[in-house]
Amino acid sequence: MKMPFSVNGILCTLAVLVLWRAEELTEACSCAPVHPQQAFCNADVVIRAKVVGEKEVDSGNDIYGNPIKRIQYAVKQIKMFKGPNQDIEAVFTAPVSAVCGVTLDASGKKEYLISGKAEANGRMHVTLCDYIMPWDSLSTTQKKSLSQRYQMGCDCKIVRCPSLPCEISAPEECLWTDLMIEKQVYGRQANHYACVKRVDGSCSWYRGVAPPKKEFMDAEDP
């Protein structure tokens, strides 16, 4: 007489476990928003490239002896903005987005800005937390900043405004307010501004396609 109750209990437990596991996988990859300049400074490698091939490869075994799978993208590097003294030929990532894997168009028709961590022999590893964007989606200011301006601000700290009102706590900080003011992560500051160190050691937002003057006395605030 008690069997139906026991079976129902087991089924309910299994359902809870399945839902918990699904939720765990959904939340497994979580990344805080990062300004493109901060992403540039944090990365080992930043390149402009086309993806020309894709395959799944084994990358050793985990602690239980199970094979670790990764996606290997073959890339044709167009320009390196930051990285080793050799071209990047392969970009590796996890196989699914639940563990921060990145999906790229491997047809060779689309150019990307790809940032990530360096590996040996012309390889790099990327995750959903890295700054990876179609090249055509970048603003003119962002493209120019990759060559010099972002590097000029790597000693600065871009601080995301979590709620209004907010303010900086140190002179070397720039306050990033896109999410609060424009209700989008990549707004005006992300697309058109760089946080650059001034001659007095403080940092300030700079807007403009031309590199800032040496004295940087007339920085334009957002």
N, CA and C atoms as a LAMMPS dump frame, in Angstrom:
ITEM: TIMESTEP
0
ITEM: NUMBER OF ATOMS
666
ITEM: BOX BOUNDS ff ff ff
-5.0000000000000000e+02 5.0000000000000000e+02
-5.0000000000000000e+02 5.0000000000000000e+02
-5.0000000000000000e+02 5.0000000000000000e+02
ITEM: ATOMS id mol type element x y z
1 1 1 N 0.815 -1.215 0
2 1 2 C 0 0 0
3 1 3 C 0.848 1.264 0
4 2 1 N 2.058 1.15 0.518
5 2 2 C 2.92 2.323 0.628
6 2 3 C 3.789 2.506 -0.608
7 3 1 N 3.799 1.55 -1.503
8 3 2 C 4.676 1.618 -2.666
9 3 3 C 4.427 2.844 -3.535
10 4 1 N 3.142 3.181 -3.87
11 4 2 C 2.926 4.361 -4.713
12 4 3 C 3.508 5.624 -4.102
13 5 1 N 3.363 5.762 -2.777
14 5 2 C 3.902 6.94 -2.101
15 5 3 C 5.418 6.974 -2.236
16 6 1 N 6.075 5.823 -2.083
17 6 2 C 7.536 5.766 -2.171
18 6 3 C 8.005 6.104 -3.581
19 7 1 N 7.309 5.548 -4.578
20 7 2 C 7.683 5.839 -5.961
21 7 3 C 7.503 7.309 -6.256
22 8 1 N 6.375 7.873 -5.806
23 8 2 C 6.139 9.299 -6.018
24 8 3 C 7.203 10.143 -5.341
25 9 1 N 7.605 9.693 -4.153
26 9 2 C 8.642 10.43 -3.428
27 9 3 C 9.96 10.421 -4.179
28 10 1 N 10.304 9.254 -4.735
29 10 2 C 11.548 9.134 -5.509
30 10 3 C 11.487 10.006 -6.747
31 11 1 N 10.32 9.972 -7.424
32 11 2 C 10.168 10.785 -8.635
33 11 3 C 10.278 12.268 -8.325
34 12 1 N 9.689 12.658 -7.216
35 12 2 C 9.772 14.068 -6.816
36 12 3 C 11.206 14.463 -6.515
37 13 1 N 11.918 13.561 -5.83
38 13 2 C 13.32 13.836 -5.505
39 13 3 C 14.151 13.965 -6.775
40 14 1 N 13.921 13.049 -7.732
41 14 2 C 14.639 13.104 -8.992
42 14 3 C 14.328 14.389 -9.749
43 15 1 N 13.062 14.8 -9.712
44 15 2 C 12.67 16.03 -10.405
45 15 3 C 13.382 17.228 -9.807
46 16 1 N 13.466 17.26 -8.481
47 16 2 C 14.155 18.361 -7.805
48 16 3 C 15.632 18.371 -8.178
49 17 1 N 16.24 17.179 -8.2
50 17 2 C 17.65 17.084 -8.553
51 17 3 C 17.9 17.539 -9.984
52 18 1 N 16.995 17.134 -10.905
53 18 2 C 17.145 17.546 -12.298
54 18 3 C 17.039 19.067 -12.422
55 19 1 N 16.046 19.65 -11.757
56 19 2 C 15.868 21.106 -11.808
57 19 3 C 17.054 21.809 -11.184
58 20 1 N 17.56 21.287 -10.066
59 20 2 C 18.722 21.884 -9.403
60 20 3 C 19.941 21.817 -10.298
61 21 1 N 20.114 20.672 -10.973
62 21 2 C 21.267 20.511 -11.86
63 21 3 C 21.169 21.461 -13.052
64 22 1 N 19.952 21.61 -13.597
65 22 2 C 19.751 22.523 -14.721
66 22 3 C 20.044 23.951 -14.307
67 23 1 N 19.6 24.311 -13.095
68 23 2 C 19.857 25.661 -12.595
69 23 3 C 21.347 25.872 -12.379
70 24 1 N 22.024 24.834 -11.871
71 24 2 C 23.456 24.924 -11.633
72 24 3 C 24.2 25.161 -12.937
73 25 1 N 23.802 24.438 -13.993
74 25 2 C 24.458 24.596 -15.285
75 25 3 C 24.186 25.969 -15.87
76 26 1 N 22.941 26.442 -15.683
77 26 2 C 22.579 27.754 -16.222
78 26 3 C 23.409 28.844 -15.578
79 27 1 N 23.67 28.694 -14.272
80 27 2 C 24.363 29.733 -13.534
81 27 3 C 25.866 29.473 -13.433
82 28 1 N 26.345 28.426 -14.118
83 28 2 C 27.747 28.047 -13.965
84 28 3 C 28.682 29.11 -14.499
85 29 1 N 28.284 29.825 -15.567
86 29 2 C 29.132 30.874 -16.137
87 29 3 C 28.501 32.22 -15.856
88 30 1 N 29.134 32.974 -15.006
89 30 2 C 28.625 34.286 -14.636
90 30 3 C 29.764 35.293 -14.704
91 31 1 N 29.576 36.378 -15.459
92 31 2 C 30.626 37.373 -15.673
93 31 3 C 30.114 38.763 -15.332
94 32 1 N 30.891 39.504 -14.585
95 32 2 C 30.545 40.891 -14.316
96 32 3 C 30.87 41.734 -15.542
97 33 1 N 30.068 42.755 -15.848
98 33 2 C 30.363 43.628 -16.995
99 33 3 C 31.739 44.284 -16.851
100 34 1 N 32.462 44.369 -17.954
101 34 2 C 33.794 44.965 -17.955
102 34 3 C 33.888 45.969 -19.101
103 35 1 N 34.408 47.151 -18.809
104 35 2 C 34.635 48.15 -19.852
105 35 3 C 35.658 47.599 -20.85
106 36 1 N 35.519 47.886 -22.15
107 36 2 C 36.465 47.355 -23.142
108 36 3 C 37.928 47.648 -22.812
109 37 1 N 38.208 48.811 -22.239
110 37 2 C 39.588 49.121 -21.87
111 37 3 C 40.087 48.206 -20.77
112 38 1 N 39.242 47.953 -19.769
113 38 2 C 39.634 47.064 -18.685
114 38 3 C 39.849 45.651 -19.205
115 39 1 N 38.998 45.23 -20.146
116 39 2 C 39.164 43.911 -20.754
117 39 3 C 40.488 43.831 -21.5
118 40 1 N 40.844 44.892 -22.209
119 40 2 C 42.12 44.95 -22.921
120 40 3 C 43.276 44.818 -21.935
121 41 1 N 43.227 45.568 -20.857
122 41 2 C 44.317 45.56 -19.877
123 41 3 C 44.432 44.215 -19.162
124 42 1 N 43.306 43.558 -18.922
125 42 2 C 43.313 42.271 -18.218
126 42 3 C 43.792 41.115 -19.092
127 43 1 N 43.683 41.27 -20.416
128 43 2 C 43.984 40.167 -21.329
129 43 3 C 45.479 40.019 -21.569
130 44 1 N 45.901 38.78 -21.837
131 44 2 C 47.269 38.515 -22.284
132 44 3 C 47.418 38.809 -23.774
133 45 1 N 46.336 38.511 -24.511
134 45 2 C 46.373 38.613 -25.966
135 45 3 C 45.126 39.352 -26.445
136 46 1 N 45.323 40.28 -27.388
137 46 2 C 44.205 40.968 -28.036
138 46 3 C 44.517 41.022 -29.534
139 47 1 N 43.656 40.409 -30.347
140 47 2 C 43.919 40.347 -31.788
141 47 3 C 42.655 40.662 -32.592
142 48 1 N 42.889 41.043 -33.825
143 48 2 C 41.833 41.105 -34.829
144 48 3 C 42.055 39.914 -35.748
145 49 1 N 41.006 39.108 -35.961
146 49 2 C 41.213 37.867 -36.708
147 49 3 C 39.932 37.367 -37.349
148 50 1 N 40.106 36.503 -38.341
149 50 2 C 39.009 35.742 -38.924
150 50 3 C 39.096 34.307 -38.429
151 51 1 N 37.948 33.709 -38.172
152 51 2 C 37.902 32.305 -37.766
153 51 3 C 37.649 31.467 -39.015
154 52 1 N 38.564 30.55 -39.312
155 52 2 C 38.503 29.818 -40.585
156 52 3 C 38.298 28.314 -40.403
157 53 1 N 38.177 27.843 -39.162
158 53 2 C 37.967 26.419 -38.949
159 53 3 C 37.546 26.132 -37.519
160 54 1 N 36.929 24.971 -37.31
161 54 2 C 36.434 24.608 -35.978
162 54 3 C 36.442 23.096 -35.823
163 55 1 N 36.918 22.6 -34.67
164 55 2 C 36.85 21.177 -34.372
165 55 3 C 36.925 20.956 -32.868
166 56 1 N 36.412 19.827 -32.425
167 56 2 C 36.485 19.46 -31.012
168 56 3 C 37.744 18.632 -30.781
169 57 1 N 38.471 18.954 -29.719
170 57 2 C 39.725 18.253 -29.441
171 57 3 C 39.774 17.845 -27.969
172 58 1 N 40.596 16.837 -27.678
173 58 2 C 40.847 16.425 -26.299
174 58 3 C 41.964 17.278 -25.717
175 59 1 N 41.781 17.687 -24.46
176 59 2 C 42.807 18.485 -23.782
177 59 3 C 43.168 17.86 -22.447
178 60 1 N 43.53 16.583 -22.48
179 60 2 C 43.91 15.89 -21.253
180 60 3 C 42.711 15.3 -20.546
181 61 1 N 42.886 14.994 -19.259
182 61 2 C 41.837 14.375 -18.452
183 61 3 C 41.629 15.147 -17.159
184 62 1 N 40.4 15.04 -16.635
185 62 2 C 40.132 15.663 -15.348
186 62 3 C 40.619 14.748 -14.222
187 63 1 N 40.366 15.128 -12.982
188 63 2 C 40.884 14.367 -11.832
189 63 3 C 40.268 12.976 -11.733
190 64 1 N 39.15 12.757 -12.434
191 64 2 C 38.508 11.453 -12.411
192 64 3 C 38.887 10.599 -13.616
193 65 1 N 39.759 11.125 -14.455
194 65 2 C 40.195 10.384 -15.624
195 65 3 C 39.338 10.58 -16.86
196 66 1 N 38.328 11.431 -16.77
197 66 2 C 37.464 11.687 -17.916
198 66 3 C 38.136 12.679 -18.876
199 67 1 N 37.982 12.481 -20.185
200 67 2 C 38.613 13.394 -21.144
201 67 3 C 38.008 14.795 -21.069
202 68 1 N 38.854 15.789 -21.185
203 68 2 C 38.416 17.183 -21.208
204 68 3 C 38.33 17.622 -22.665
205 69 1 N 37.144 18.019 -23.067
206 69 2 C 36.923 18.448 -24.449
207 69 3 C 37.017 19.976 -24.546
208 70 1 N 37.602 20.436 -25.635
209 70 2 C 37.609 21.867 -25.943
210 70 3 C 37.316 22.054 -27.425
211 71 1 N 36.809 23.228 -27.755
212 71 2 C 36.642 23.602 -29.159
213 71 3 C 37.885 24.367 -29.592
214 72 1 N 38.443 23.944 -30.709
215 72 2 C 39.603 24.629 -31.274
216 72 3 C 39.17 25.365 -32.539
217 73 1 N 39.314 26.683 -32.499
218 73 2 C 39.047 27.5 -33.677
219 73 3 C 40.374 27.838 -34.351
220 74 1 N 40.476 27.525 -35.627
221 74 2 C 41.634 27.963 -36.412
222 74 3 C 41.381 29.405 -36.843
223 75 1 N 42.355 30.277 -36.622
224 75 2 C 42.16 31.691 -36.932
225 75 3 C 43.25 32.209 -37.858
226 76 1 N 42.878 33.2 -38.64
227 76 2 C 43.83 33.918 -39.473
228 76 3 C 43.983 35.315 -38.869
229 77 1 N 45.113 35.535 -38.208
230 77 2 C 45.329 36.81 -37.528
231 77 3 C 45.533 37.934 -38.544
232 78 1 N 44.826 39.036 -38.31
233 78 2 C 44.959 40.215 -39.157
234 78 3 C 45.871 41.238 -38.497
235 79 1 N 45.704 41.419 -37.177
236 79 2 C 46.554 42.352 -36.442
237 79 3 C 46.581 41.967 -34.977
238 80 1 N 47.742 42.108 -34.364
239 80 2 C 47.869 41.883 -32.922
240 80 3 C 48.03 43.227 -32.227
241 81 1 N 47.165 43.489 -31.25
242 81 2 C 47.242 44.717 -30.471
243 81 3 C 47.998 44.509 -29.163
244 82 1 N 48.033 43.259 -28.724
245 82 2 C 48.708 42.931 -27.471
246 82 3 C 48.966 41.435 -27.472
247 83 1 N 50.18 41.023 -27.077
248 83 2 C 50.425 39.594 -27.035
249 83 3 C 51.857 39.208 -27.327
250 84 1 N 52.1 37.928 -27.601
251 84 2 C 53.455 37.401 -27.813
252 84 3 C 54.021 37.82 -29.172
253 85 1 N 55.283 37.511 -29.375
254 85 2 C 55.952 37.859 -30.632
255 85 3 C 55.768 36.773 -31.689
256 86 1 N 54.56 36.27 -31.811
257 86 2 C 54.221 35.319 -32.859
258 86 3 C 52.722 35.376 -33.101
259 87 1 N 52.329 35.043 -34.318
260 87 2 C 50.915 35.083 -34.652
261 87 3 C 50.13 34.033 -33.877
262 88 1 N 48.893 34.37 -33.573
263 88 2 C 47.977 33.405 -32.974
264 88 3 C 47.33 32.608 -34.098
265 89 1 N 47.41 31.304 -34.004
266 89 2 C 46.872 30.437 -35.045
267 89 3 C 45.672 29.618 -34.572
268 90 1 N 45.502 29.49 -33.254
269 90 2 C 44.4 28.685 -32.727
270 90 3 C 43.841 29.32 -31.46
271 91 1 N 42.524 29.341 -31.381
272 91 2 C 41.812 29.858 -30.202
273 91 3 C 41.004 28.712 -29.609
274 92 1 N 41.192 28.438 -28.325
275 92 2 C 40.503 27.347 -27.642
276 92 3 C 39.448 27.899 -26.695
277 93 1 N 38.368 27.142 -26.546
278 93 2 C 37.309 27.52 -25.618
279 93 3 C 36.583 26.262 -25.161
280 94 1 N 35.805 26.398 -24.089
281 94 2 C 35.018 25.264 -23.599
282 94 3 C 33.926 24.912 -24.617
283 95 1 N 33.44 23.665 -24.594
284 95 2 C 32.502 23.213 -25.633
285 95 3 C 31.089 23.772 -25.514
286 96 1 N 30.696 24.243 -24.336
287 96 2 C 29.328 24.759 -24.164
288 96 3 C 29.359 26.054 -23.365
289 97 1 N 28.316 26.87 -23.541
290 97 2 C 28.258 28.17 -22.864
291 97 3 C 28.072 28.038 -21.357
292 98 1 N 27.511 26.906 -20.912
293 98 2 C 27.298 26.712 -19.476
294 98 3 C 28.609 26.741 -18.698
295 99 1 N 29.702 26.384 -19.369
296 99 2 C 31.023 26.461 -18.736
297 99 3 C 31.872 27.525 -19.442
298 100 1 N 31.175 28.557 -19.902
299 100 2 C 31.799 29.772 -20.461
300 100 3 C 32.408 29.58 -21.843
301 101 1 N 31.964 28.565 -22.579
302 101 2 C 32.439 28.399 -23.94
303 101 3 C 31.896 29.47 -24.874
304 102 1 N 32.694 29.855 -25.856
305 102 2 C 32.347 30.916 -26.798
306 102 3 C 32.04 30.303 -28.163
307 103 1 N 30.965 30.754 -28.79
308 103 2 C 30.616 30.302 -30.135
309 103 3 C 30.99 31.383 -31.149
310 104 1 N 31.81 31.019 -32.141
311 104 2 C 32.251 31.953 -33.166
312 104 3 C 31.867 31.438 -34.547
313 105 1 N 31.678 32.344 -35.466
314 105 2 C 31.383 31.997 -36.86
315 105 3 C 32.675 31.544 -37.529
316 106 1 N 32.74 30.275 -37.905
317 106 2 C 33.972 29.699 -38.456
318 106 3 C 33.988 29.68 -39.984
319 107 1 N 33.113 30.455 -40.609
320 107 2 C 33.045 30.452 -42.07
321 107 3 C 34.151 31.273 -42.718
322 108 1 N 34.853 32.078 -41.913
323 108 2 C 35.902 32.938 -42.448
324 108 3 C 35.387 34.236 -43.035
325 109 1 N 34.091 34.493 -42.909
326 109 2 C 33.491 35.692 -43.484
327 109 3 C 33.432 36.853 -42.496
328 110 1 N 33.573 36.561 -41.211
329 110 2 C 33.414 37.596 -40.194
330 110 3 C 34.728 37.823 -39.444
331 111 1 N 35.071 39.096 -39.243
332 111 2 C 36.253 39.449 -38.462
333 111 3 C 35.847 39.733 -37.016
334 112 1 N 36.711 39.331 -36.091
335 112 2 C 36.44 39.525 -34.669
336 112 3 C 37.585 40.27 -33.992
337 113 1 N 37.233 40.987 -32.938
338 113 2 C 38.223 41.385 -31.941
339 113 3 C 38.164 40.314 -30.864
340 114 1 N 39.295 39.655 -30.604
341 114 2 C 39.332 38.544 -29.654
342 114 3 C 40.363 38.845 -28.575
343 115 1 N 39.943 38.813 -27.326
344 115 2 C 40.871 38.973 -26.196
345 115 3 C 40.799 37.731 -25.325
346 116 1 N 41.92 37.368 -24.705
347 116 2 C 41.922 36.176 -23.865
348 116 3 C 43.275 35.907 -23.251
349 117 1 N 43.455 34.68 -22.795
350 117 2 C 44.677 34.271 -22.105
351 117 3 C 45.627 33.543 -23.067
352 118 1 N 46.896 33.834 -22.931
353 118 2 C 47.895 33.226 -23.815
354 118 3 C 48.16 31.78 -23.427
355 119 1 N 48.345 30.937 -24.438
356 119 2 C 48.859 29.59 -24.271
357 119 3 C 50.105 29.464 -25.143
358 120 1 N 50.797 28.365 -25.026
359 120 2 C 52.054 28.196 -25.766
360 120 3 C 51.809 27.964 -27.251
361 121 1 N 52.841 28.219 -28.042
362 121 2 C 52.877 27.854 -29.463
363 121 3 C 51.769 28.498 -30.297
364 122 1 N 51.59 29.809 -30.142
365 122 2 C 50.627 30.517 -30.974
366 122 3 C 49.18 30.189 -30.682
367 123 1 N 48.878 29.904 -29.433
368 123 2 C 47.513 29.562 -29.042
369 123 3 C 47.026 30.502 -27.946
370 124 1 N 45.691 30.605 -27.843
371 124 2 C 45.093 31.362 -26.749
372 124 3 C 43.79 30.696 -26.328
373 125 1 N 43.342 31.007 -25.114
374 125 2 C 42.096 30.449 -24.582
375 125 3 C 41.147 31.598 -24.275
376 126 1 N 39.867 31.427 -24.629
377 126 2 C 38.88 32.476 -24.404
378 126 3 C 37.663 31.908 -23.675
379 127 1 N 36.956 32.799 -22.981
380 127 2 C 35.714 32.447 -22.297
381 127 3 C 34.681 33.543 -22.568
382 128 1 N 33.459 33.304 -22.128
383 128 2 C 32.413 34.309 -22.268
384 128 3 C 32.715 35.571 -21.47
385 129 1 N 33.628 35.467 -20.509
386 129 2 C 33.985 36.631 -19.701
387 129 3 C 35.013 37.524 -20.39
388 130 1 N 35.609 37.055 -21.473
389 130 2 C 36.55 37.869 -22.24
390 130 3 C 35.783 38.772 -23.201
391 131 1 N 36.45 39.84 -23.635
392 131 2 C 35.821 40.789 -24.562
393 131 3 C 36.047 40.298 -25.991
394 132 1 N 34.98 39.784 -26.611
395 132 2 C 35.032 39.259 -27.966
396 132 3 C 33.862 39.853 -28.734
397 133 1 N 34.175 40.62 -29.77
398 133 2 C 33.142 41.341 -30.504
399 133 3 C 33.391 41.259 -32.009
400 134 1 N 32.324 41.234 -32.816
401 134 2 C 32.521 41.382 -34.263
402 134 3 C 33.225 42.718 -34.533
403 135 1 N 34.236 42.696 -35.378
404 135 2 C 35.029 43.899 -35.632
405 135 3 C 34.162 45.055 -36.131
406 136 1 N 33.193 44.769 -36.971
407 136 2 C 32.354 45.819 -37.544
408 136 3 C 31.438 46.482 -36.516
409 137 1 N 31.27 45.855 -35.365
410 137 2 C 30.4 46.442 -34.336
411 137 3 C 31.128 47.454 -33.46
412 138 1 N 32.455 47.517 -33.565
413 138 2 C 33.235 48.448 -32.75
414 138 3 C 33.135 49.861 -33.307
415 139 1 N 33.168 50.85 -32.418
416 139 2 C 33.162 52.242 -32.85
417 139 3 C 34.545 52.623 -33.371
418 140 1 N 34.608 53.725 -34.094
419 140 2 C 35.899 54.222 -34.584
420 140 3 C 36.835 54.512 -33.424
421 141 1 N 36.308 55.072 -32.347
422 141 2 C 37.126 55.375 -31.171
423 141 3 C 37.702 54.105 -30.558
424 142 1 N 36.894 53.055 -30.463
425 142 2 C 37.384 51.793 -29.899
426 142 3 C 38.51 51.221 -30.752
427 143 1 N 38.354 51.248 -32.064
428 143 2 C 39.379 50.712 -32.954
429 143 3 C 40.69 51.483 -32.809
430 144 1 N 40.598 52.807 -32.717
431 144 2 C 41.788 53.626 -32.533
432 144 3 C 42.422 53.382 -31.166
433 145 1 N 41.595 53.218 -30.148
434 145 2 C 42.099 53.056 -28.78
435 145 3 C 42.871 51.764 -28.585
436 146 1 N 42.573 50.756 -29.386
437 146 2 C 43.267 49.477 -29.275
438 146 3 C 44.757 49.605 -29.567
439 147 1 N 45.127 50.567 -30.402
440 147 2 C 46.524 50.71 -30.813
441 147 3 C 47.385 51.411 -29.772
442 148 1 N 46.796 52.275 -28.942
443 148 2 C 47.615 52.991 -27.967
444 148 3 C 46.86 53.426 -26.717
445 149 1 N 45.686 54.011 -26.906
446 149 2 C 45.046 54.712 -25.788
447 149 3 C 44.66 53.797 -24.635
448 150 1 N 44.128 52.611 -24.931
449 150 2 C 43.777 51.694 -23.849
450 150 3 C 45.013 51.344 -23.027
451 151 1 N 46.136 51.112 -23.694
452 151 2 C 47.372 50.772 -22.989
453 151 3 C 47.811 51.911 -22.089
454 152 1 N 47.584 53.16 -22.522
455 152 2 C 47.941 54.325 -21.711
456 152 3 C 47.174 54.364 -20.395
457 153 1 N 46.017 53.706 -20.356
458 153 2 C 45.186 53.749 -19.163
459 153 3 C 45.215 52.494 -18.331
460 154 1 N 46.148 51.591 -18.582
461 154 2 C 46.167 50.331 -17.831
462 154 3 C 46.575 50.513 -16.367
463 155 1 N 47.16 51.664 -16.029
464 155 2 C 47.446 51.95 -14.622
465 155 3 C 46.248 52.581 -13.929
466 156 1 N 45.217 52.907 -14.695
467 156 2 C 43.99 53.454 -14.121
468 156 3 C 43.033 52.311 -13.762
469 157 1 N 42.011 52.647 -13.012
470 157 2 C 41.019 51.648 -12.622
471 157 3 C 39.634 52.167 -12.985
472 158 1 N 38.925 51.406 -13.812
473 158 2 C 37.563 51.771 -14.194
474 158 3 C 36.595 51.106 -13.225
475 159 1 N 35.831 51.93 -12.528
476 159 2 C 34.942 51.443 -11.473
477 159 3 C 33.496 51.531 -11.948
478 160 1 N 32.813 50.406 -11.951
479 160 2 C 31.413 50.392 -12.375
480 160 3 C 30.515 50.986 -11.304
481 161 1 N 29.633 51.875 -11.704
482 161 2 C 28.672 52.486 -10.786
483 161 3 C 27.544 51.486 -10.52
484 162 1 N 27.418 50.966 -9.29
485 162 2 C 26.409 49.944 -9.008
486 162 3 C 25.011 50.521 -8.802
487 163 1 N 24.95 51.77 -8.334
488 163 2 C 23.67 52.442 -8.093
489 163 3 C 23.924 53.93 -7.948
490 164 1 N 22.908 54.713 -8.195
491 164 2 C 23.028 56.171 -8.092
492 164 3 C 22.538 56.65 -6.735
493 165 1 N 23.239 57.642 -6.123
494 165 2 C 24.46 58.299 -6.614
495 165 3 C 25.704 57.431 -6.351
496 166 1 N 26.777 57.673 -7.112
497 166 2 C 28.031 56.963 -6.904
498 166 3 C 29.189 57.91 -7.188
499 167 1 N 30.343 57.589 -6.661
500 167 2 C 31.505 58.463 -6.839
501 167 3 C 32.786 57.652 -6.741
502 168 1 N 33.879 58.218 -7.247
503 168 2 C 35.166 57.535 -7.167
504 168 3 C 35.716 57.648 -5.754
505 169 1 N 36.615 56.728 -5.401
506 169 2 C 37.213 56.738 -4.065
507 169 3 C 38.7 57.046 -4.105
508 170 1 N 39.269 57.181 -5.327
509 170 2 C 40.694 57.469 -5.478
510 170 3 C 40.894 58.213 -6.801
511 171 1 N 41.924 59.071 -6.885
512 171 2 C 42.127 59.88 -8.105
513 171 3 C 42.464 59.073 -9.353
514 172 1 N 42.935 57.824 -9.179
515 172 2 C 43.281 57.015 -10.346
516 172 3 C 42.089 56.223 -10.88
517 173 1 N 40.904 56.529 -10.429
518 173 2 C 39.699 55.83 -10.864
519 173 3 C 38.886 56.669 -11.849
520 174 1 N 38.2 55.962 -12.771
521 174 2 C 37.207 56.569 -13.655
522 174 3 C 35.88 55.869 -13.392
523 175 1 N 34.825 56.638 -13.245
524 175 2 C 33.523 56.081 -12.897
525 175 3 C 32.75 55.703 -14.163
526 176 1 N 32.388 54.426 -14.269
527 176 2 C 31.677 53.911 -15.443
528 176 3 C 30.188 53.852 -15.124
529 177 1 N 29.396 54.702 -15.795
530 177 2 C 27.982 54.867 -15.449
531 177 3 C 27.015 54.413 -16.543
532 178 1 N 27.492 53.768 -17.591
533 178 2 C 26.619 53.379 -18.704
534 178 3 C 25.381 52.611 -18.242
535 179 1 N 25.585 51.627 -17.379
536 179 2 C 24.482 50.755 -16.979
537 179 3 C 23.423 51.526 -16.196
538 180 1 N 23.862 52.457 -15.359
539 180 2 C 22.928 53.201 -14.53
540 180 3 C 22.205 54.299 -15.312
541 181 1 N 22.929 55.01 -16.158
542 181 2 C 22.36 56.162 -16.859
543 181 3 C 21.666 55.764 -18.155
544 182 1 N 22.301 54.883 -18.938
545 182 2 C 21.743 54.506 -20.244
546 182 3 C 21.028 53.158 -20.226
547 183 1 N 21.098 52.467 -19.096
548 183 2 C 20.451 51.16 -18.955
549 183 3 C 20.976 50.132 -19.946
550 184 1 N 22.255 50.254 -20.311
551 184 2 C 22.91 49.262 -21.154
552 184 3 C 24.385 49.193 -20.771
553 185 1 N 24.972 47.996 -20.929
554 185 2 C 26.364 47.803 -20.518
555 185 3 C 27.302 48.607 -21.395
556 186 1 N 27.133 48.473 -22.706
557 186 2 C 28.042 49.153 -23.627
558 186 3 C 27.363 50.388 -24.211
559 187 1 N 27.421 51.465 -23.438
560 187 2 C 26.841 52.734 -23.837
561 187 3 C 27.912 53.709 -24.293
562 188 1 N 27.694 54.991 -24.014
563 188 2 C 28.564 56.044 -24.52
564 188 3 C 29.996 55.927 -23.999
565 189 1 N 30.167 55.654 -22.713
566 189 2 C 31.52 55.568 -22.156
567 189 3 C 32.274 54.362 -22.712
568 190 1 N 31.58 53.242 -22.864
569 190 2 C 32.238 52.042 -23.389
570 190 3 C 32.613 52.205 -24.856
571 191 1 N 31.767 52.878 -25.603
572 191 2 C 31.969 52.978 -27.05
573 191 3 C 32.855 54.144 -27.479
574 192 1 N 32.93 55.2 -26.657
575 192 2 C 33.594 56.416 -27.128
576 192 3 C 34.618 57.016 -26.171
577 193 1 N 34.845 56.406 -25.018
578 193 2 C 35.756 56.992 -24.04
579 193 3 C 36.837 56.001 -23.605
580 194 1 N 37.98 56.559 -23.237
581 194 2 C 39.054 55.795 -22.61
582 194 3 C 39.446 56.502 -21.32
583 195 1 N 39.801 55.733 -20.318
584 195 2 C 40.247 56.279 -19.042
585 195 3 C 41.773 56.377 -19.09
586 196 1 N 42.29 57.606 -19.132
587 196 2 C 43.712 57.836 -19.385
588 196 3 C 44.354 58.561 -18.204
589 197 1 N 45.587 58.161 -17.905
590 197 2 C 46.318 58.799 -16.803
591 197 3 C 46.83 60.165 -17.235
592 198 1 N 46.655 61.159 -16.376
593 198 2 C 47.103 62.518 -16.643
594 198 3 C 48.479 62.742 -16.013
595 199 1 N 49.069 63.911 -16.298
596 199 2 C 50.435 64.171 -15.845
597 199 3 C 50.541 64.243 -14.325
598 200 1 N 49.448 64.57 -13.639
599 200 2 C 49.491 64.657 -12.175
600 200 3 C 49.24 63.308 -11.504
601 201 1 N 49.109 62.246 -12.3
602 201 2 C 48.904 60.913 -11.745
603 201 3 C 47.45 60.512 -11.618
604 202 1 N 46.54 61.456 -11.778
605 202 2 C 45.12 61.131 -11.724
606 202 3 C 44.656 60.589 -13.069
607 203 1 N 43.481 59.996 -13.089
608 203 2 C 42.929 59.45 -14.327
609 203 3 C 41.615 60.144 -14.655
610 204 1 N 41.35 60.278 -15.95
611 204 2 C 40.138 60.955 -16.383
612 204 3 C 39.673 60.364 -17.705
613 205 1 N 38.354 60.432 -17.944
614 205 2 C 37.807 60.005 -19.209
615 205 3 C 38.267 60.935 -20.32
616 206 1 N 38.629 60.349 -21.45
617 206 2 C 39.043 61.122 -22.62
618 206 3 C 38.241 60.653 -23.812
619 207 1 N 37.72 61.626 -24.568
620 207 2 C 36.984 61.29 -25.781
621 207 3 C 37.648 61.971 -26.972
622 208 1 N 37.775 61.228 -28.043
623 208 2 C 38.353 61.789 -29.255
624 208 3 C 39.083 60.716 -30.035
625 209 1 N 39.141 60.863 -31.342
626 209 2 C 39.833 59.89 -32.181
627 209 3 C 41.341 60.099 -32.115
628 210 1 N 41.785 61.379 -32.062
629 210 2 C 43.217 61.682 -31.976
630 210 3 C 43.744 61.338 -30.59
631 211 1 N 45.017 60.903 -30.491
632 211 2 C 45.602 60.625 -29.175
633 211 3 C 45.598 61.88 -28.308
634 212 1 N 45.415 61.76 -26.992
635 212 2 C 45.413 62.934 -26.124
636 212 3 C 46.775 63.612 -26.104
637 213 1 N 46.761 64.924 -25.925
638 213 2 C 48.013 65.664 -25.838
639 213 3 C 48.781 65.247 -24.594
640 214 1 N 50.059 65.499 -24.612
641 214 2 C 50.924 65.041 -23.526
642 214 3 C 50.468 65.579 -22.185
643 215 1 N 50.122 66.857 -22.143
644 215 2 C 49.736 67.43 -20.847
645 215 3 C 48.343 67 -20.411
646 216 1 N 47.506 66.668 -21.388
647 216 2 C 46.158 66.178 -21.095
648 216 3 C 45.448 67.059 -20.068
649 217 1 N 45.434 68.358 -20.352
650 217 2 C 44.836 69.292 -19.412
651 217 3 C 43.376 69.556 -19.716
652 218 1 N 42.949 69.27 -20.94
653 218 2 C 41.578 69.597 -21.326
654 218 3 C 40.75 68.348 -21.567
655 219 1 N 40.856 67.405 -20.664
656 219 2 C 40.108 66.163 -20.817
657 219 3 C 38.601 66.465 -20.785
658 220 1 N 37.887 65.852 -21.697
659 220 2 C 36.436 66.064 -21.781
660 220 3 C 35.726 65.022 -20.937
661 221 1 N 34.946 65.489 -19.975
662 221 2 C 34.222 64.572 -19.113
663 221 3 C 32.941 64.126 -19.783
664 222 1 N 32.514 62.909 -19.541
665 222 2 C 31.256 62.428 -20.132
666 222 3 C 30.065 63.129 -19.504
